[in-house]
Every structure is written in structure tokens, then in C-alpha cells.
Amino acid sequence: MSYNLLKGKKGIIFGALDENSIAWKTAERIKEEGGEFVLTNAPIALRMGTIKELAEKTGSEVIPADATKIEDLENLVEKSMEILGGKIDFVLHAIGMSVNVRKGNHYTEQNYDFTQKGWDISAVSFHKTMQVLYKKEAMNEWGSIVALSYMAAQRVFPDYNDMADNKAFLESIARSFGYFFGKDHKVRVNTISQSPTPTTAGQGVKGFDGFIAYADKMSPLGNATALECADYTVSLFSDLTKKVTLQNLFHDGGFANMGVSQEVMESFVKGQEEK
């Protein structure tokens, strides 16, 4: 259902790799709500993914950009404003990657070159993106910038590895840069801590199916889907949330406030009885 919440609004979406990604679902929902946008991802990701299909479906242009490189981001922002015909109203940062996870390195046995590359892509790229937007005064007043996070930033999920550190860094950047963006340009900055979601990136984490099953049993409302996250993101890009900023917003069916659920306790007790 469309309410034209984003009619006339223009933005940039990072990270729509394929139709399973939250960024892809968000792009579709933004289009339905009347928004326009430019799609972007790293050149290698563009070759691996199917973003051109999304561009055709939504009538959008794709601008390749390595989010770790300032010159790429400057080109992205300048071209986006040319294509969209003015300043930007919303930005979705939905990129993250751990080389240590991909290579199977345990958290206690990290390759620190991989670690640095991971936090540059997953977290520092968010700072770089906002710094370019800030310096170029590219955002309209009451614009909205959102990055996707996960609760491993606050709690231990052993197999999430150094991505947990990357997400904690990401959330801190959102708060710190969000203060200056809000004070100086009336732009809000938030992160969404989403339920474990079966995206291409998420499924690369060891034991991910277990994450999903456990979180679903723990959450009174169950796990939030990628499409539901897209809906939530649309609300944060709309004028309905103009005074929401510097927040890490849990979109997880209530998981973040749970100690234990009846379903999880029953499974544990049953397991003990069967020993």
C-alpha cells in the first residue's frame, strides 16, 4: 500500500546487491512511495550482483563507487545531484563485509590487514560518505541518513566475528557525526538494528541459520523481514520522523529487550531431560 510518503524526495541507496538484500527491498518501497534515487555499489559488487535489473525496474541510474574512496564518493554525490536535479533528501548505507569471516579466520586469530579492510568498508565508509555530503552541503534540511546495523554491536554473538566490532563502530559514527549534521544542517542520522535476515551477506556468517531460528523463538513478534525493514526505513526517510536522530533503532520483533522466552526455555528444558 502506498501513501506517497516520499513524494518529491530524492536520495542515494548503497548496497542493493540482489533481490534478497534489504537495500533492494527498500529501493522498491521508496519507488512505490513516490521517491527517486540513484543506486550505487562498488564496481566488483556491480559485476557480481543484479543491480541493473533493479535500476530498470525503478527507472534509476547506477553510479559505481567504492565507498572507501573519497574521490569516488565525491563523484557519486556530484553526479547524483545532477541526475536528481538538486540536493539529496535521504541516504541508505547498507554495506558491510568482513574478510576474516570470508576466509574463516576465528575472532581470536584475525588477520589485521583483513580487519582494517573490514572496518573501512563496514563502518569508516559511513563516516566518509557523511563527510562528503556534509562538506558539499548536499543534503536538504530535514534530510535523513540511515545505516543498517545488528545487535552484535551490543551483545556477544561468537560467530559474528569482527563484524560485531564493525557494527559497534558504525553506530558510534552515526551518533557522533549525527550531532554535527543535525546541529549544522538539520539532517538526522540513525542506525537500524535489524533482525538476522537471510541476505547474501548475512548467510556468509557461520551458524547464521541458528541465529535466525533462535532470534525468532526469542522475539515476541518474531523476526522482522527484509521487506518490513524496508517499510521501517521508508518511515525514517519520511517527514513523519523529523525529530528522530542519533538513535540505534531496534527493528527485531522485541528481541533486544528479551532475557528468555517461553519457547527457548522449553527447548532448553527438553534438551536437558533428553540427556
Secondary structure by P-SEA (a helix, b strand, c coil): cccccccccccccccccccccaaaaaaaaaaaabbbbbbbccaaaaaacaaaaaaaaacbbbbbbccccaaaaaaaaaaaaaaacccccccccbbbbbccccccccccccaaaaaaaaaaaccaaaaaaaaaaaaaccccccbbbbbbbccccccccccccaaaaaaaaaaaaaaaaaaaaaacccbbbbccccccccccccccccaaaaaaaaaaaacccccccaaaaaaaaaaaaccccccccccccccccccccccccaaaaaaaaaaaaac
